[in-house]
Amino acid sequence: MALFANITIAFVPVLVFLAVLVLMDSFKLARPSAIVLAMTAGMVAAVLSATVQLMVANVVSDIALSRFISPAIEETAKAIVIVYLILRRRIGFPVDAAQLGFAVGTGFAVVENLEYLRVLSGAGFVLWLVRGLGTAMLHGATTAVFAMLSHTAAERHRDRLVLAFVPGWIAALAMHVAFNLVPVSPLATTAMLLIVLPLIVLWVFHHSEQATREWVGAGLDLDLMLHETFSSEALGYTKFGTYLQELRQRFPGHIVADMLCLLRVELELSIQAKAVLLARDAGVTMAVHPDAHSAAAEIRHLRSSIGTTGLLALHPVQVSSHRDDWHRYLLVGSDSPRQRWLKRLMFWRTS
């Protein structure tokens, strides 16, 4: 019974809080499969972090390792996963950033506590109380904070992405180091963590969801107006039509036609993605239109046909946003390596 109680307190609290974050999201931005993959990546990060710490343990003091170096290594290992997700456009808003960040931290904490259970299986209940309610929650919260801050900074400073991740990493590291240095008992520190960290995460989560709701509603109205313009004869009198006419002097006619088609298809996918989000917010499960998959494939083909120079020339009249890749991920997901290989094979056969 004692072992069962230790295991329960070591793993259940952090898993329950992760479930709460997922259930709170009315938009259902993070897929269950994405949550599982993020937890798995966190587990891998924990293994790699432990390996690096063993390598440096012989060259630094135990105090420096436990108080400063280990937190830096652990937060860096978890941050790498989030950086990858942001750069790959797998995170669209701070809401899903919080979920995926906490999932990475949860996976990390699970592996770490499993190792503690293996080595200290006979330890008292107090240790597992601190590990489960304190350290595990710390790993989830620090990574969630890093994910939310980094995503927000990356949205605002897309031309300086490297620097965009620094403030979030510093904040996560400061929280982790402070947990190790607070001169109070472990139980008191755990109690403070249980009060402060969830409140921080939930407060940011709540305000981020409100901002997401406003962005989706306003963005859908604008997209519908633009789509109506693109489908009417008035296009030639707009800045889009005028600019596309100017591009005819620099690019062949069929390339300009592909540009117009690309703008229209991206706009249609953006409209469908926002409609799906609004339906989820209202509690309605809206099926993704079958044409979404073919539209995503068409976008890849059009971008390849237009080329890098053409895409740069098209940037001033881009009707959609940098979230286009995330829109496609929301609607059709990401291709597996096997699917990408099959698509290349079909392209070679038909070209």
Backbone hydrogen bonds in HBPLUS format (Angstrom, degrees):
<---DONOR---> <-ACCEPTOR-->    atom                        ^
c    i                          cat <-CA-CA->   ^        H-A-AA   ^      H-
h    n   atom  resd res      DA  || num        DHA   H-A  angle D-A-AA Bond
n    s   type  num  typ     dist DA aas  dist angle  dist       angle   num
A0005-ALA N   A0001-MET O   2.91 MM   4  6.15 155.3  1.97 148.1 154.7     1
A0006-ASN N   A0002-ALA O   2.95 MM   4  6.21 153.5  2.02 146.1 153.4     2
A0007-ILE N   A0003-LEU O   2.93 MM   4  6.19 162.6  1.96 152.6 156.8     3
A0008-THR N   A0004-PHE O   2.94 MM   4  6.11 159.0  1.98 146.5 152.7     4
A0009-ILE N   A0005-ALA O   3.03 MM   4  6.21 169.2  2.04 151.9 153.8     5
A0010-ALA N   A0006-ASN O   2.97 MM   4  6.01 137.2  2.16 141.0 152.9     6
A0011-PHE N   A0007-ILE O   3.20 MM   4  6.32 140.3  2.36 147.1 154.2     7
A0012-VAL N   A0008-THR O   2.89 MM   4  5.47 156.4  1.95 149.3 157.2     8
A0015-LEU N   A0011-PHE O   3.42 MM   4  6.51 159.2  2.47 151.8 157.7     9
A0016-VAL N   A0012-VAL O   2.84 MM   4  5.96 156.5  1.90 162.1 169.1    10
A0017-PHE N   A0013-PRO O   3.01 MM   4  6.26 160.1  2.05 150.4 155.2    11
A0018-LEU N   A0014-VAL O   3.09 MM   4  6.25 153.6  2.16 140.9 147.8    12
A0019-ALA N   A0015-LEU O   3.00 MM   4  6.25 156.1  2.06 143.8 150.2    13
A0020-VAL N   A0016-VAL O   2.91 MM   4  6.23 146.5  2.02 145.4 155.2    14
A0021-LEU N   A0017-PHE O   3.04 MM   4  6.36 155.9  2.10 148.6 153.6    15
A0022-VAL N   A0018-LEU O   3.08 MM   4  6.39 158.5  2.13 150.5 156.2    16
A0023-LEU N   A0019-ALA O   2.92 MM   4  6.12 162.3  1.95 150.3 155.1    17
A0024-MET N   A0020-VAL O   2.88 MM   4  6.00 144.4  2.01 147.0 156.6    18
A0025-ASP N   A0022-VAL O   3.33 MM   3  5.53 141.5  2.48 100.4 110.2    19
A0028-LYS N   A0025-ASP O   3.29 MM   3  5.41 150.6  2.38 101.6 109.7    20
A0034-ALA N   A0031-ARG O   2.97 MM   3  5.02 119.9  2.34  97.2 112.7    21
A0035-ILE N   A0031-ARG O   2.97 MM   4  6.36 151.6  2.05 153.7 161.8    22
A0036-VAL N   A0032-PRO O   3.00 MM   4  6.29 160.8  2.04 151.1 155.6    23
A0037-LEU N   A0033-SER O   2.94 MM   4  6.13 159.4  1.98 144.7 150.6    24
A0038-ALA N   A0034-ALA O   2.88 MM   4  6.02 151.1  1.96 142.5 150.6    25
A0039-MET N   A0035-ILE O   2.95 MM   4  6.24 156.6  2.01 148.6 154.6    26
A0040-THR N   A0036-VAL O   2.91 MM   4  6.18 155.9  1.97 147.7 154.8    27
A0041-ALA N   A0037-LEU O   2.84 MM   4  6.08 156.1  1.89 146.7 153.3    28
A0042-GLY N   A0038-ALA O   2.91 MM   4  6.16 147.6  2.01 143.2 152.4    29
A0043-MET N   A0039-MET O   2.95 MM   4  6.30 145.6  2.08 144.4 153.7    30
A0044-VAL N   A0040-THR O   3.00 MM   4  6.39 156.7  2.06 150.2 156.0    31
A0045-ALA N   A0041-ALA O   2.88 MM   4  6.13 154.7  1.95 145.6 153.2    32
A0046-ALA N   A0042-GLY O   2.95 MM   4  6.20 144.2  2.08 141.5 150.6    33
A0047-VAL N   A0043-MET O   3.13 MM   4  6.49 154.1  2.20 148.2 154.0    34
A0048-LEU N   A0044-VAL O   2.98 MM   4  6.27 166.9  2.00 156.2 159.4    35
A0049-SER N   A0045-ALA O   2.82 MM   4  5.90 154.1  1.89 143.9 151.9    36
A0050-ALA N   A0046-ALA O   2.95 MM   4  6.11 160.4  1.99 145.7 150.5    37
A0051-THR N   A0047-VAL O   3.06 MM   4  6.30 151.6  2.15 144.3 152.1    38
A0052-VAL N   A0048-LEU O   3.00 MM   4  6.30 160.0  2.04 151.3 155.7    39
A0053-GLN N   A0049-SER O   2.94 MM   4  6.18 160.6  1.97 152.7 158.3    40
A0054-LEU N   A0050-ALA O   3.05 MM   4  6.25 149.1  2.14 143.3 150.8    41
A0055-MET N   A0051-THR O   3.17 MM   4  6.45 143.9  2.30 140.3 149.9    42
A0055-MET N   A0052-VAL O   3.05 MM   3  5.04 121.1  2.41  94.0 109.2    43
A0056-VAL N   A0052-VAL O   3.10 MM   4  6.47 145.4  2.23 149.1 157.8    44
A0057-ALA N   A0053-GLN O   2.96 MM   4  5.86 123.2  2.29 139.0 152.7    45
A0059-VAL N   A0056-VAL O   3.12 MM   3  5.52 160.1  2.16 112.9 119.1    46
A0065-LEU N   A0061-SER O   2.96 MM   4  6.12 156.1  2.02 148.5 155.8    47
A0066-SER N   A0062-ASP O   2.96 MM   4  6.09 171.0  1.97 151.2 153.0    48
A0067-ARG N   A0063-ILE O   2.98 MM   4  5.96 158.9  2.03 150.7 156.7    49
A0068-PHE N   A0064-ALA O   3.04 MM   4  5.52 156.5  2.10 135.2 141.9    50
A0069-ILE N   A0064-ALA O   2.97 MM   5  6.20 170.3  1.98 154.1 156.7    51
A0070-SER N   A0065-LEU O   2.71 MM   5  5.39 160.6  1.75 150.8 153.6    52
A0072-ALA N   A0068-PHE O   3.15 MM   4  6.32 156.3  2.21 145.0 151.7    53
A0073-ILE N   A0069-ILE O   2.92 MM   4  6.19 160.5  1.96 156.6 161.9    54
A0074-GLU N   A0070-SER O   2.86 MM   4  6.00 170.2  1.87 160.6 163.3    55
A0075-GLU N   A0071-PRO O   2.89 MM   4  5.94 168.7  1.90 150.2 153.8    56
A0076-THR N   A0072-ALA O   3.03 MM   4  6.01 149.0  2.12 138.7 147.4    57
A0077-ALA N   A0073-ILE O   2.96 MM   4  6.14 158.5  2.01 148.7 154.4    58
A0078-LYS N   A0074-GLU O   3.08 MM   4  6.34 162.3  2.11 151.5 155.5    59
A0079-ALA N   A0075-GLU O   2.89 MM   4  5.90 151.1  1.98 137.7 146.8    60
A0080-ILE N   A0076-THR O   3.04 MM   4  6.20 147.0  2.15 149.2 155.3    61
A0081-VAL N   A0078-LYS O   3.22 MM   3  5.62 129.2  2.50 105.2 116.2    62
A0083-VAL N   A0079-ALA O   2.84 MM   4  6.10 164.0  1.86 161.0 165.9    63
A0084-TYR N   A0080-ILE O   3.02 MM   4  6.19 159.4  2.07 145.7 150.8    64
A0085-LEU N   A0081-VAL O   3.08 MM   4  6.40 157.7  2.13 147.2 152.9    65
A0086-ILE N   A0082-ILE O   2.91 MM   4  6.18 158.2  1.96 156.0 161.5    66
A0087-LEU N   A0083-VAL O   2.94 MM   4  6.10 169.7  1.95 155.5 158.5    67
A0088-ARG N   A0084-TYR O   2.93 MM   4  6.01 144.8  2.05 145.4 155.1    68
A0090-ARG N   A0085-LEU O   2.80 MM   5  5.01 167.4  1.82 165.8 161.7    69
A0089-ARG N   A0086-ILE O   3.09 MM   3  5.12 160.5  2.13 107.8 111.1    70
A0097-ALA N   A0093-PHE O   3.04 MM   4  6.24 145.3  2.17 145.7 156.2    71
A0098-ALA N   A0094-PRO O   2.90 MM   4  6.04 150.8  1.99 143.4 148.0    72
A0099-GLN N   A0095-VAL O   3.30 MM   4  6.67 157.6  2.35 142.7 148.2    73
A0100-LEU N   A0096-ASP O   2.93 MM   4  6.01 173.8  1.93 150.0 152.0    74
A0101-GLY N   A0097-ALA O   2.81 MM   4  5.76 153.5  1.88 143.4 152.0    75
A0102-PHE N   A0098-ALA O   2.94 MM   4  5.98 163.2  1.96 144.8 149.5    76
A0103-ALA N   A0099-GLN O   2.89 MM   4  6.07 146.5  2.00 141.9 152.2    77
A0104-VAL N   A0100-LEU O   2.96 MM   4  6.21 153.0  2.04 145.3 151.1    78
A0105-GLY N   A0101-GLY O   3.07 MM   4  6.37 165.2  2.09 150.8 154.5    79
A0106-THR N   A0102-PHE O   2.79 MM   4  5.96 145.7  1.90 142.6 152.9    80
A0107-GLY N   A0103-ALA O   2.97 MM   4  6.24 162.4  2.00 151.5 154.4    81
A0108-PHE N   A0104-VAL O   3.02 MM   4  6.27 157.3  2.07 148.5 155.2    82
A0109-ALA N   A0105-GLY O   2.89 MM   4  6.10 160.0  1.93 147.5 152.6    83
A0110-VAL N   A0106-THR O   2.89 MM   4  6.12 152.2  1.97 151.5 159.1    84
A0111-VAL N   A0107-GLY O   3.27 MM   4  6.51 165.2  2.29 149.8 151.5    85
A0112-GLU N   A0108-PHE O   3.07 MM   4  6.30 164.0  2.10 150.6 155.7    86
A0113-ASN N   A0109-ALA O   2.84 MM   4  5.95 163.9  1.86 151.2 155.2    87
A0114-LEU N   A0110-VAL O   2.91 MM   4  6.06 145.5  2.03 142.8 152.9    88
A0115-GLU N   A0111-VAL O   3.06 MM   4  6.34 153.6  2.14 148.0 153.9    89
A0116-TYR N   A0112-GLU O   3.06 MM   4  6.41 153.0  2.14 142.9 150.7    90
A0117-LEU N   A0113-ASN O   2.83 MM   4  6.05 154.0  1.89 145.2 152.2    91
A0118-ARG N   A0114-LEU O   2.97 MM   4  6.21 146.5  2.08 141.9 151.0    92
A0119-VAL N   A0115-GLU O   2.99 MM   4  6.24 157.4  2.04 150.1 155.3    93
A0120-LEU N   A0116-TYR O   2.65 MM   4  5.50 161.8  1.68 152.5 159.1    94
A0123-ALA N   A0120-LEU O   3.07 MM   3  5.38 168.9  2.08 117.5 119.0    95
A0129-LEU N   A0125-PHE O   2.90 MM   4  6.13 140.5  2.06 146.5 158.8    96
A0130-VAL N   A0126-VAL O   3.00 MM   4  6.29 154.3  2.06 150.2 155.6    97
A0131-ARG N   A0127-LEU O   2.84 MM   4  6.12 158.7  1.88 148.8 155.8    98
A0132-GLY N   A0128-TRP O   2.78 MM   4  5.67 163.5  1.81 139.4 144.7    99
A0133-LEU N   A0129-LEU O   2.98 MM   4  5.70 159.0  2.03 137.8 144.7   100
A0134-GLY N   A0130-VAL O   2.82 MM   4  4.84 131.3  2.06 120.2 132.6   101
A0135-THR N   A0130-VAL O   3.00 MM   5  6.53 146.8  2.11 148.5 158.0   102
A0136-ALA N   A0131-ARG O   2.88 MM   5  5.98 155.9  1.94 155.5 162.3   103
A0138-LEU N   A0134-GLY O   2.87 MM   4  6.04 147.4  1.97 147.7 158.4   104
A0139-HIS N   A0135-THR O   2.94 MM   4  6.25 158.2  1.99 154.4 157.8   105
A0140-GLY N   A0136-ALA O   3.18 MM   4  6.50 162.1  2.21 149.2 153.6   106
A0141-ALA N   A0137-MET O   2.84 MM   4  5.96 166.5  1.85 152.5 156.8   107
A0142-THR N   A0138-LEU O   2.88 MM   4  5.91 172.5  1.89 156.8 159.1   108
A0143-THR N   A0139-HIS O   3.33 MM   4  6.29 159.9  2.38 138.5 143.9   109
A0144-ALA N   A0140-GLY O   2.98 MM   4  6.12 150.2  2.07 143.9 152.8   110
A0145-VAL N   A0141-ALA O   2.87 MM   4  6.08 160.7  1.90 154.2 158.9   111
A0146-PHE N   A0142-THR O   2.92 MM   4  6.12 160.4  1.96 144.2 150.0   112
A0147-ALA N   A0143-THR O   2.88 MM   4  6.03 158.3  1.93 144.0 150.0   113
A0148-MET N   A0144-ALA O   2.94 MM   4  6.17 163.8  1.97 152.3 155.9   114
A0149-LEU N   A0145-VAL O   2.95 MM   4  6.05 173.9  1.95 157.3 159.3   115
A0150-SER N   A0146-PHE O   2.85 MM   4  5.81 160.1  1.89 147.8 154.4   116
A0151-HIS N   A0147-ALA O   2.93 MM   4  5.94 159.0  1.97 143.9 150.0   117
A0152-THR N   A0148-MET O   3.09 MM   4  6.20 164.4  2.11 146.8 151.2   118
A0153-ALA N   A0149-LEU O   2.94 MM   4  6.12 161.9  1.98 148.1 153.4   119
A0154-ALA N   A0150-SER O   2.82 MM   4  5.91 156.1  1.87 147.9 154.9   120
A0155-GLU N   A0151-HIS O   2.99 MM   4  6.18 144.2  2.13 144.5 153.2   121
A0156-ARG N   A0152-THR O   3.22 MM   4  6.50 148.6  2.33 142.8 150.5   122
A0157-HIS N   A0153-ALA O   2.85 MM   4  5.93 147.7  1.96 150.8 159.9   123
A0160-ARG N   A0157-HIS O   3.08 MM   3  5.39 161.2  2.12 109.0 114.9   124
A0164-ALA N   A0160-ARG O   3.13 MM   4  6.31 135.9  2.33 142.1 154.9   125
A0166-VAL N   A0163-LEU O   3.17 MM   3  5.38 153.2  2.25 106.5 114.4   126
A0169-TRP N   A0165-PHE O   3.23 MM   4  6.35 154.2  2.30 144.2 151.5   127
A0170-ILE N   A0166-VAL O   2.95 MM   4  6.18 160.9  1.99 160.4 165.6   128
A0171-ALA N   A0167-PRO O   2.94 MM   4  6.16 157.9  1.99 149.1 155.2   129
A0172-ALA N   A0168-GLY O   2.95 MM   4  6.16 162.4  1.98 148.6 153.0   130
A0173-LEU N   A0169-TRP O   2.90 MM   4  6.04 162.6  1.93 149.3 154.5   131
A0174-ALA N   A0170-ILE O   2.85 MM   4  5.96 157.5  1.90 147.4 153.9   132
A0175-MET N   A0171-ALA O   3.06 MM   4  6.27 157.7  2.11 147.8 152.9   133
A0176-HIS N   A0172-ALA O   3.05 MM   4  6.28 158.3  2.10 146.5 152.5   134
A0177-VAL N   A0173-LEU O   2.83 MM   4  6.02 169.1  1.84 158.5 161.1   135
A0178-ALA N   A0174-ALA O   2.91 MM   4  5.92 159.0  1.96 144.3 150.8   136
A0179-PHE N   A0175-MET O   3.08 MM   4  6.27 148.2  2.18 140.0 147.9   137
A0180-ASN N   A0176-HIS O   3.24 MM   4  6.61 145.4  2.36 141.4 150.1   138
A0180-ASN N   A0177-VAL O   3.01 MM   3  5.10 120.8  2.37  96.7 111.7   139
A0181-LEU N   A0177-VAL O   2.97 MM   4  6.20 134.1  2.18 145.5 159.1   140
A0181-LEU N   A0178-ALA O   3.19 MM   3  5.03 130.0  2.45  91.5 104.8   141
A0182-VAL N   A0178-ALA O   2.94 MM   4  5.81 134.5  2.15 152.2 157.5   142
A0184-VAL N   A0182-VAL O   2.86 MM   2  5.69 140.7  2.01  98.7  91.1   143
A0188-ALA N   A0185-SER O   3.07 MM   3  5.25 117.7  2.48 101.3 116.2   144
A0189-THR N   A0185-SER O   2.98 MM   4  6.30 160.5  2.02 157.4 163.4   145
A0190-THR N   A0186-PRO O   2.88 MM   4  6.05 156.5  1.93 145.4 152.1   146
A0191-ALA N   A0187-LEU O   2.95 MM   4  6.16 154.9  2.01 144.2 150.8   147
A0192-MET N   A0188-ALA O   3.00 MM   4  6.31 153.9  2.07 147.1 153.6   148
A0193-LEU N   A0189-THR O   2.91 MM   4  6.20 158.2  1.96 150.4 156.7   149
A0194-LEU N   A0190-THR O   2.92 MM   4  6.18 158.9  1.97 152.4 157.5   150
A0195-ILE N   A0191-ALA O   3.25 MM   4  6.48 133.7  2.48 136.5 147.5   151
A0195-ILE N   A0192-MET O   3.14 MM   3  5.21 133.7  2.36  96.8 109.4   152
A0196-VAL N   A0192-MET O   2.78 MM   4  5.90 178.1  1.78 165.9 166.0   153
A0197-LEU N   A0193-LEU O   3.05 MM   4  5.39 136.4  2.25 129.2 141.6   154
A0200-ILE N   A0196-VAL O   2.95 MM   4  6.24 155.7  2.01 156.1 163.4   155
A0201-VAL N   A0197-LEU O   2.99 MM   4  6.24 172.4  1.99 163.7 164.2   156
A0202-LEU N   A0198-PRO O   2.84 MM   4  5.88 167.9  1.85 151.3 155.4   157
A0203-TRP N   A0199-LEU O   2.88 MM   4  5.86 154.2  1.94 143.4 150.6   158
A0204-VAL N   A0200-ILE O   3.07 MM   4  6.25 174.0  2.07 155.5 156.8   159
A0205-PHE N   A0201-VAL O   2.86 MM   4  5.92 155.8  1.91 146.4 154.5   160
A0206-HIS N   A0202-LEU O   2.88 MM   4  5.98 159.2  1.92 145.4 150.0   161
A0207-HIS N   A0203-TRP O   3.14 MM   4  6.42 169.8  2.15 154.7 156.2   162
A0208-SER N   A0204-VAL O   2.86 MM   4  5.94 152.1  1.94 148.2 156.8   163
A0209-GLU N   A0205-PHE O   2.97 MM   4  6.17 150.9  2.05 148.3 155.4   164
A0210-GLN N   A0206-HIS O   3.17 MM   4  6.48 153.2  2.24 145.6 152.6   165
A0211-ALA N   A0207-HIS O   3.05 MM   4  6.30 158.5  2.10 145.4 150.9   166
A0212-THR N   A0208-SER O   2.88 MM   4  6.10 151.1  1.96 144.7 153.2   167
A0213-ARG N   A0209-GLU O   2.95 MM   4  6.17 155.7  2.01 146.9 152.6   168
A0214-GLU N   A0210-GLN O   3.08 MM   4  6.38 158.1  2.13 149.3 154.5   169
A0215-TRP N   A0211-ALA O   2.94 MM   4  6.12 159.5  1.98 148.3 154.3   170
A0216-VAL N   A0212-THR O   2.92 MM   4  6.07 165.3  1.95 154.0 157.4   171
A0217-GLY N   A0213-ARG O   3.13 MM   4  6.25 167.1  2.15 146.4 150.0   172
A0218-ALA N   A0214-GLU O   3.06 MM   4  6.16 173.5  2.06 152.7 154.9   173
A0219-GLY N   A0215-TRP O   2.83 MM   4  5.73 155.2  1.89 145.2 153.5   174
A0220-LEU N   A0216-VAL O   2.95 MM   4  6.00 150.4  2.04 145.3 151.8   175
A0221-ASP N   A0217-GLY O   3.35 MM   4  6.61 160.5  2.39 145.2 149.3   176
A0222-LEU N   A0218-ALA O   3.18 MM   4  6.45 162.8  2.21 149.7 154.0   177
A0223-ASP N   A0219-GLY O   2.91 MM   4  6.06 160.8  1.95 148.4 154.1   178
A0224-LEU N   A0220-LEU O   2.98 MM   4  6.14 159.0  2.02 151.3 156.2   179
A0225-MET N   A0221-ASP O   3.16 MM   4  6.41 154.8  2.23 145.0 151.4   180
A0226-LEU N   A0222-LEU O   2.96 MM   4  6.24 160.4  2.00 152.7 158.1   181
A0227-HIS N   A0223-ASP O   2.85 MM   4  6.03 157.5  1.90 149.4 155.9   182
A0228-GLU N   A0224-LEU O   3.03 MM   4  6.21 154.2  2.10 143.3 149.7   183
A0229-THR N   A0225-MET O   3.07 MM   4  6.34 150.5  2.16 142.8 150.8   184
A0230-PHE N   A0226-LEU O   2.88 MM   4  6.18 156.3  1.94 151.9 158.3   185
A0231-SER N   A0227-HIS O   3.09 MM   4  6.24 134.0  2.31 139.0 150.3   186
A0232-SER N   A0229-THR O   3.20 MM   3  5.27 166.5  2.22 107.2 110.8   187
A0235-LEU N   A0232-SER O   3.47 MM   3  6.07 166.9  2.49 112.1 113.6   188
A0237-TYR N   A0234-ALA O   3.01 MM   3  5.51 153.9  2.08 114.3 122.2   189
A0238-THR N   A0235-LEU O   3.04 MM   3  5.35 166.5  2.06 114.9 118.8   190
A0242-THR N   A0238-THR O   2.95 MM   4  6.18 166.7  1.97 154.9 159.0   191
A0243-TYR N   A0239-LYS O   2.97 MM   4  5.91 157.7  2.02 137.1 143.5   192
A0244-LEU N   A0240-PHE O   2.94 MM   4  6.14 158.6  1.98 149.2 155.4   193
A0245-GLN N   A0241-GLY O   2.99 MM   4  6.19 148.6  2.09 144.8 153.1   194
A0246-GLU N   A0242-THR O   3.07 MM   4  6.39 148.4  2.18 142.7 151.1   195
A0247-LEU N   A0243-TYR O   2.97 MM   4  6.32 142.2  2.12 143.3 154.1   196
A0248-ARG N   A0245-GLN O   3.19 MM   3  5.36 144.5  2.32  99.2 109.1   197
A0249-GLN N   A0246-GLU O   3.15 MM   3  5.82 157.0  2.20 114.2 120.2   198
A0250-ARG N   A0247-LEU O   2.92 MM   3  5.19 154.0  1.99 108.3 116.9   199
A0251-PHE N   A0247-LEU O   2.87 MM   4  6.00 143.1  2.01 159.1 170.6   200
A0255-ILE N   A0252-PRO O   3.12 MM   3  5.43 129.9  2.38 104.6 117.4   201
A0256-VAL N   A0252-PRO O   3.20 MM   4  6.60 157.4  2.26 153.4 159.6   202
A0257-ALA N   A0253-GLY O   2.97 MM   4  6.25 153.7  2.04 147.9 155.6   203
A0258-ASP N   A0254-HIS O   3.00 MM   4  6.21 148.2  2.11 134.8 143.1   204
A0259-MET N   A0255-ILE O   2.88 MM   4  6.22 145.1  2.01 143.3 153.7   205
A0260-LEU N   A0256-VAL O   3.03 MM   4  6.39 159.3  2.07 152.2 155.5   206
A0261-CYS N   A0257-ALA O   3.00 MM   4  6.22 156.3  2.05 145.6 152.7   207
A0262-LEU N   A0258-ASP O   2.79 MM   4  5.98 153.2  1.86 147.2 154.5   208
A0263-LEU N   A0259-MET O   3.00 MM   4  6.30 161.6  2.03 153.8 157.7   209
A0264-ARG N   A0260-LEU O   3.11 MM   4  6.32 158.2  2.16 144.7 150.5   210
A0265-VAL N   A0261-CYS O   2.93 MM   4  6.13 166.2  1.95 155.5 158.8   211
A0266-GLU N   A0262-LEU O   2.95 MM   4  6.04 167.8  1.97 153.7 157.5   212
A0267-LEU N   A0263-LEU O   3.06 MM   4  6.13 151.5  2.14 139.7 147.7   213
A0268-GLU N   A0264-ARG O   2.95 MM   4  6.23 151.9  2.03 146.6 154.2   214
A0269-LEU N   A0265-VAL O   2.99 MM   4  6.30 158.0  2.04 152.3 157.4   215
A0270-SER N   A0266-GLU O   2.95 MM   4  6.14 152.9  2.03 143.5 151.5   216
A0271-ILE N   A0267-LEU O   2.95 MM   4  6.21 155.3  2.02 147.7 153.7   217
A0272-GLN N   A0268-GLU O   3.03 MM   4  6.28 160.1  2.07 145.6 150.9   218
A0273-ALA N   A0269-LEU O   2.88 MM   4  6.08 157.7  1.93 149.8 155.8   219
A0274-LYS N   A0270-SER O   3.05 MM   4  6.25 164.5  2.07 149.8 153.3   220
A0275-ALA N   A0271-ILE O   2.94 MM   4  6.13 153.1  2.02 147.0 155.1   221
A0276-VAL N   A0272-GLN O   2.97 MM   4  6.18 153.7  2.04 146.7 153.1   222
A0277-LEU N   A0273-ALA O   3.06 MM   4  6.36 156.1  2.12 147.1 153.4   223
A0278-LEU N   A0274-LYS O   2.94 MM   4  6.18 160.8  1.98 150.8 155.5   224
A0279-ALA N   A0275-ALA O   2.96 MM   4  6.13 155.0  2.02 145.7 152.7   225
A0280-ARG N   A0276-VAL O   2.98 MM   4  6.23 157.0  2.04 147.5 153.5   226
A0281-ASP N   A0277-LEU O   2.93 MM   4  6.18 153.8  2.00 147.3 154.8   227
A0282-ALA N   A0278-LEU O   3.11 MM   4  6.35 138.0  2.29 138.4 148.7   228
A0282-ALA N   A0279-ALA O   3.12 MM   3  5.11 127.4  2.41  94.0 107.7   229
A0284-VAL N   A0279-ALA O   2.78 MM   5  5.03 160.5  1.82 152.7 146.2   230
A0283-GLY N   A0280-ARG O   2.93 MM   3  4.93 158.2  1.98 104.3 110.5   231
A0292-ALA N   A0289-HIS O   2.94 MM   3  5.67 167.3  1.96 124.7 129.0   232
A0295-ALA N   A0291-ASP O   2.79 MM   4  5.97 151.1  1.87 151.8 161.0   233
A0296-ALA N   A0292-ALA O   2.94 MM   4  6.15 154.9  2.01 145.9 151.7   234
A0297-ALA N   A0293-HIS O   3.07 MM   4  6.37 155.6  2.13 145.2 151.8   235
A0298-GLU N   A0294-SER O   2.83 MM   4  6.03 148.1  1.93 141.8 151.3   236
A0299-ILE N   A0295-ALA O   2.91 MM   4  6.19 150.3  2.00 147.8 155.1   237
A0300-ARG N   A0296-ALA O   3.21 MM   4  6.53 157.9  2.26 144.6 149.3   238
A0301-HIS N   A0297-ALA O   3.06 MM   4  6.35 157.2  2.11 146.3 152.6   239
A0302-LEU N   A0298-GLU O   2.82 MM   4  6.04 161.3  1.85 153.6 158.7   240
A0303-ARG N   A0299-ILE O   2.92 MM   4  6.06 163.0  1.95 152.7 157.0   241
A0304-SER N   A0300-ARG O   3.09 MM   4  6.24 155.2  2.15 142.2 148.9   242
A0305-SER N   A0301-HIS O   2.92 MM   4  6.16 152.1  1.99 145.8 154.1   243
A0306-ILE N   A0302-LEU O   2.83 MM   4  6.01 158.9  1.87 153.2 158.5   244
A0307-GLY N   A0303-ARG O   3.01 MM   4  6.04 159.5  2.05 145.0 150.4   245
A0311-LEU N   A0307-GLY O   3.00 MM   4  6.23 154.9  2.07 150.1 157.3   246
A0312-LEU N   A0308-THR O   3.04 MM   4  6.27 154.0  2.11 148.1 154.6   247
A0313-ALA N   A0309-THR O   3.01 MM   4  6.28 153.7  2.08 146.9 154.4   248
A0314-LEU N   A0310-GLY O   2.96 MM   4  6.14 134.3  2.18 138.8 151.3   249
A0315-HIS N   A0312-LEU O   3.27 MM   3  5.26 150.5  2.36  98.0 106.5   250
A0317-VAL N   A0314-LEU O   3.18 MM   3  5.92 149.6  2.28 122.0 129.2   251
A0318-GLN N   A0315-HIS O   3.14 MM   3  5.07 162.0  2.17 117.4 114.8   252
A0324-ASP N   A0321-SER O   3.14 MM   3  5.86 149.9  2.24 123.7 124.0   253
A0326-TRP N   A0323-ARG O   3.00 MM   3  5.03 114.7  2.44  96.7 113.2   254
A0327-HIS N   A0323-ARG O   2.79 MM   4  6.11 150.1  1.88 155.2 165.0   255
A0328-ARG N   A0324-ASP O   3.02 MM   4  6.40 160.1  2.06 155.0 158.7   256
A0329-TYR N   A0325-ASP O   3.01 MM   4  6.24 153.0  2.08 141.4 149.4   257
A0330-LEU N   A0326-TRP O   2.80 MM   4  6.03 152.6  1.87 149.7 156.9   258
A0331-LEU N   A0327-HIS O   3.03 MM   4  6.31 152.9  2.10 148.7 155.4   259
A0332-VAL N   A0328-ARG O   2.80 MM   4  5.78 170.5  1.81 156.8 160.0   260
A0333-GLY N   A0329-TYR O   2.87 MM   4  4.17 134.3  2.08 110.9 120.0   261
A0339-GLN N   A0336-SER O   3.05 MM   3  5.14 115.2  2.49 100.2 115.5   262
A0340-ARG N   A0336-SER O   2.98 MM   4  6.30 162.6  2.01 161.0 165.6   263
A0341-TRP N   A0337-PRO O   2.98 MM   4  6.16 152.7  2.06 143.7 151.2   264
A0342-LEU N   A0338-ARG O   2.96 MM   4  6.21 155.8  2.02 147.9 154.1   265
A0343-LYS N   A0339-GLN O   2.95 MM   4  6.17 155.6  2.01 149.6 156.2   266
A0344-ARG N   A0340-ARG O   3.06 MM   4  6.28 156.7  2.11 145.7 151.4   267
A0345-LEU N   A0341-TRP O   2.99 MM   4  6.23 154.3  2.06 144.5 151.9   268
A0346-MET N   A0342-LEU O   2.91 MM   4  6.19 159.3  1.95 150.6 155.4   269
A0347-PHE N   A0343-LYS O   2.95 MM   4  6.14 150.4  2.03 143.8 152.3   270
A0348-TRP N   A0344-ARG O   2.94 MM   4  6.21 157.5  1.99 150.7 155.9   271
A0349-ARG N   A0345-LEU O   3.05 MM   4  6.28 153.2  2.12 146.4 153.7   272
A0350-THR N   A0346-MET O   3.07 MM   4  6.23 146.7  2.18 143.2 151.1   273
A0351-SER N   A0347-PHE O   2.96 MM   4  5.94 125.9  2.26 143.3 156.2   274
